Amino acid sequence: MNNLTLDEIQKIHDEILEQCSKAIPTKSWKHQVNSAVRVGTYQSAFAKAHVDGNGDIYVSVHPLFLQTRFVNKLKAVMAHEFTHFVLGLDENHNSKFKRFESYLLDNIDCDLDAAKSEADEFVNKIDFKWTVIAHLVDGTELFIGGVHRKTKTYSEYPRTEHERHTVSVGEHRGKTVARYEFIQNR
């Protein structure tokens, strides 16, 4: 099967925009999309919603989508970015955002289980400079994921005596992180 083309990505964008517009009419959106989808140059996001200084309102997608056939992930990403246009770009990923995103995802033609699987494959294709490992107080090591640069969240952990991260999912839920380790990939 061939990789996605920019034309196919545009068709998926338009299809999901139409489905989201039926769920929440665009006249009530904070920003109405008025430009074609673009390919971004960033490394860490699946896509980004943009309102630029020229009045262009558009979604830019990660260039890796052009090297895959991850249609379901692309559809879910488009719904996510359109949620930013519904609520406004200043609205972060809070509970209100998540409710609206969930509503849009429920109203588009997308296999969300396949999208999650495609997301994992997508992330595995990204050439991260660093891998982050969490070392728990009980000696367990957990793979956190890849990052492009070291951040204080992990490199200076814990910054205060009272700052402690705990695992929030899985079999190690509630266990405390003792330290983080960066492993250089390249």
N, C-alpha and C positions, 0 to 999 in steps of 0.2 A: 504494500500500500504506500502511496506517495505521501510526502510531507505536505503540510498545509501550505497554501499559497496566500499571499496578501489578499487576493480577491476572495478566496474562501473565508478568510478571517473577517473580511468586510461583510460578507453575506451572513455569517454567524452573528456578527455585531448587529446587523440590521434586523435579523430574525429575533434575537433576544430583546432588542430595543422595542420592537413591536409587541412582543409578549409582555414585557414589563409595563409598557404604555397602556395595555389593556387592564392590567392589574391595578395600576395607579396612573390615572390620566396625566400626561405630560404637562398640562396647564398648571398642575399643582406642584410640579417639580421646582426646586430652587434654581436649577440650571437646565436648559433644554439643549441637548446635543445638536450641534450644527456643523460638524466637520467629520471627515472620514477618519477611520481608525488609523493609527500610526504605529510604527515600530519604535520602541524606546531603546535607550543605550545603557540603562541601569542594570545592575547585577542582582539585586536582591528581592524584587517584587515581581509577581506574576503580571501585573498591569498597574497603571495609574490613571486616575481621572484628572483631567487638566482643564483649567479655564485660564487661557493665556492673555497677555496684554493686548492682543489684536482682536479679542472678542471670540476667538476660536474656542469651542467647548468640545472636547474629544477624549477618547480613551487611547492610551498608548500601551502596547503589549510588549512583553519580554521577547527579545529576538529568538529565543529558543523555541517559541511556538512554531517558527518557520522550519524547524528541524524535527518536528514531531507530527503526530496525528492525534493529539489529545483534544478531541472535539468537546467532550463532556467537561473537562477542566476549563477549557476556554469559555464555554457557555456559563459555567458557574462564576468564573472571574468577571465576565461581562455583567452579570447580575449584581455582583459585588460592587463594581465600579459605578453602575447605574444607581445603586443605593446612595453613593456619594452625591450624585446629581439630584436625587430626590430630596435629600436632607440638607445638602450644602456641604462644601468641601471642608468647612470648619468643624463639622460634626465628626468626632472621632469614633472609634469602634466601641462605643458604649452600649448599654442595654437597649436603648432606643434604636440605634443603628442595627444591632443584631436582630431585633424584631422585624424591622423593615426588610432587611436582607433575607431573613427566613421566609417572609411572606412572598418576596419576589422569587426566591428559589422554588417555592411551592407552586408558583404560577408559570414556570417555564418548562419547556421540553428538554429535560436533562436528567441523566442517570447519575444521581449524586454519589452512589457507591463507586461507580466507575470513575467519577471525577476525583474522589479521594485517592483511588489507586493510581490514577494518572498523575496526580499531584506528587505522590511519593516518587514515581519514576522521573518526573520532571526535575525535582530537587536533586535526585541522584545524578542527573546529567550536568548539573551546575558545577563548575570548577572552583570550589571554595578554597581560599588560601589556608584556612584553619579549620580544624575539627575541635569541638568543645566536648570535654568529658566532665561529668559531675562525679566527684568522689563523696559518697555519703559517709556519715559518721560511723556506720556499721561496717565500713570497708568496701561496700558495693560500688562498682563503677557503672555509670549510666551514660550512654551516648546521647548528647543533647542535639547535635547537628553541626552543620557547616556554617561558617561566617567568613566574610571577606576581610574584616579587620577586628582587632581586639577592642573590646569595649570595657569601660570601668565596671559595668555590671558583673562581669566575670573576672577581669584581671585584678581588680582591687577588692574582691570579695573576701571577707565581710568588711565593709567600710567602717562600721560601728560595732560595738560589742553586742548591741541588741539586734542588728540586722542578720537574719538567718533565713535562707530560702528553704522551703520544704517541697517535696515532690507532690504534685497535685493530681497525678493520674497513675493508673497501673498498679501493679502489685507492691510497689514501694511507696504508695501514697502515704503522706504524712511524715515520712522520714526526712531528716535534716541533712542539708548539703554541708559538708565540711569545707570543701574547696573545689575550685574548677581548674581544669588543666587545658591548655591549648596545645594541639599537635599540629605542626606545620605540614601542609600537604604539598606545597610547591615553593 
